[in-house]
Amino acid sequence: MLTPQERQEMIARMRKLPEILEAAVKGLNDAQLDTPYGEGKWTVRQVVHHLADSHMQASARVKLILTEDKPTFKPYSQNEWAKLPDSMKAPIAPSLAILKALHQRWCDLLAALPENAWQRSATHPERGVVTLDDQLRVYSRHGENHVDQIARLRTAKGW
């Protein structure tokens, strides 16, 4: 179980994600956005769209945990979603805007939760029981990990 201080630190990190992601992709042209960050990996464009998709799902899951008694999450194939036309070719600006607005609302909600809410849980068919603390642990790092992938690619390519 996380302490209230640990939670606030993780929420603060989540609040910064839209800003650090925007900085990570600033100035990239379409060819650069369509460059994968590794062999057989997603492109920068797909990563940005994945973050919007994934974090919308995660935010909705938080609300399910808060409003239902031990809901069961429906998994989705992030790799298949990344192959859809909007993930492959759409401009990244809408996904950046989604993340900015979503993270403001999501983080405001998380910061306002009473202590007893954090042990509420759901069942994930692939991961078992997950609590709000678990969700916070995952998503306070998830975006940063993808930003790091983009930063490493930029460094490797000299962008």
C-alpha positions in Angstrom: 0.0 0.0 0.0 1.3 3.4 -0.9 1.6 6.2 1.6 -0.4 9.5 1.0 3.0 11.2 0.3 4.0 8.6 -2.3 0.6 8.9 -4.0 0.9 12.7 -4.2 4.4 12.4 -5.7 3.1 9.9 -8.3 0.2 12.2 -9.1 2.6 15.1 -9.6 4.6 13.0 -12.0 1.4 12.2 -13.9 0.5 15.8 -14.1 3.8 16.6 -15.9 3.4 13.9 -18.6 1.7 16.0 -21.2 4.3 18.7 -20.9 7.3 16.3 -21.1 5.7 14.4 -24.0 5.1 17.6 -25.9 8.8 18.6 -25.3 10.0 15.1 -26.4 8.2 15.4 -29.8 8.6 19.1 -30.4 9.9 19.9 -33.8 9.7 16.4 -35.2 8.6 16.2 -38.8 6.4 13.4 -40.3 9.3 11.2 -41.3 10.7 11.4 -37.8 7.3 10.8 -36.3 7.0 7.7 -38.5 10.4 6.3 -37.3 10.1 3.3 -34.9 12.0 3.6 -31.7 13.5 0.1 -32.2 13.5 -2.9 -34.5 9.9 -4.1 -34.8 8.7 -1.4 -32.4 6.1 1.3 -32.7 6.8 4.6 -34.4 6.9 7.9 -32.4 3.5 8.7 -33.8 2.1 5.4 -32.7 3.5 5.9 -29.2 1.9 9.3 -28.8 -1.5 7.9 -30.0 -1.0 4.9 -27.7 -0.5 7.1 -24.7 -3.8 8.9 -25.4 -5.6 5.6 -25.9 -4.1 3.9 -22.9 -4.6 6.7 -20.5 -8.2 7.2 -21.6 -8.8 3.5 -20.8 -6.9 3.8 -17.5 -8.9 6.9 -16.4 -12.2 5.2 -17.2 -11.0 2.1 -15.2 -10.3 4.3 -12.2 -13.9 5.6 -12.4 -15.2 2.1 -12.7 -13.3 1.1 -9.6 -14.7 4.1 -7.7 -18.3 3.6 -8.8 -18.8 -0.1 -9.1 -18.2 -3.0 -6.7 -15.2 -4.9 -7.9 -15.7 -4.4 -11.6 -14.0 -6.6 -14.2 -11.9 -4.8 -16.8 -12.1 -5.7 -20.5 -8.7 -6.0 -21.9 -7.8 -4.6 -25.3 -5.0 -5.3 -27.8 -2.8 -2.3 -27.7 -0.7 -3.7 -30.6 -3.8 -4.0 -32.7 -5.0 -0.5 -31.7 -1.6 0.8 -32.8 -2.1 -0.6 -36.3 -5.4 1.3 -36.8 -5.3 4.2 -39.3 -5.6 6.9 -36.6 -2.6 5.5 -34.8 -0.6 5.0 -38.0 -1.1 8.3 -39.8 -3.1 10.9 -37.9 -1.5 14.1 -36.7 -0.3 13.9 -33.1 -1.7 17.3 -32.0 -5.2 15.9 -31.1 -3.6 13.1 -28.9 -1.4 15.7 -27.2 -4.5 17.8 -26.5 -6.4 14.8 -25.2 -3.5 13.9 -22.8 -3.3 17.5 -21.5 -7.0 17.7 -20.7 -7.3 14.1 -19.5 -4.4 14.3 -17.2 -5.7 17.5 -15.6 -9.1 15.9 -14.8 -7.6 12.5 -13.9 -5.0 14.0 -11.6 -7.5 16.3 -10.0 -9.7 13.3 -9.3 -6.9 11.2 -7.9 -5.6 14.0 -5.7 -9.1 14.5 -4.2 -9.7 10.9 -3.2 -10.1 10.0 0.4 -7.7 7.5 1.9 -10.3 4.7 2.0 -10.8 4.8 -1.8 -7.3 3.6 -2.6 -7.9 0.0 -1.6 -10.9 -0.3 -3.9 -10.2 -2.9 -6.6 -11.2 -4.5 -9.8 -10.3 -7.7 -11.6 -8.2 -7.6 -14.7 -8.6 -10.9 -16.6 -4.8 -11.1 -17.3 -3.4 -9.5 -14.1 -5.9 -10.5 -11.4 -7.0 -8.1 -8.7 -5.8 -4.5 -9.1 -6.3 -1.7 -6.7 -6.3 2.1 -7.3 -2.8 2.1 -5.8 -1.7 -0.5 -8.4 -3.2 1.7 -11.2 -1.4 4.7 -9.9 1.9 2.8 -9.7 1.6 1.7 -13.3 0.4 5.0 -14.9 2.8 7.2 -12.9 5.6 5.5 -14.9 3.9 4.4 -18.1 4.1 7.7 -19.9 7.6 8.5 -18.7 8.8 5.1 -20.0 7.5 6.0 -23.5 8.9 9.5 -23.3 12.3 7.9 -22.5 12.0 5.7 -25.6 11.4 8.8 -27.7 14.3 10.6 -26.1 16.7 7.7 -26.7 15.6 7.6 -30.4 16.2 11.3 -30.8 19.6 10.9 -29.2 20.5 7.9 -31.4 19.4 9.7 -34.5 20.9 13.1 -33.6 17.5 14.9 -33.8 
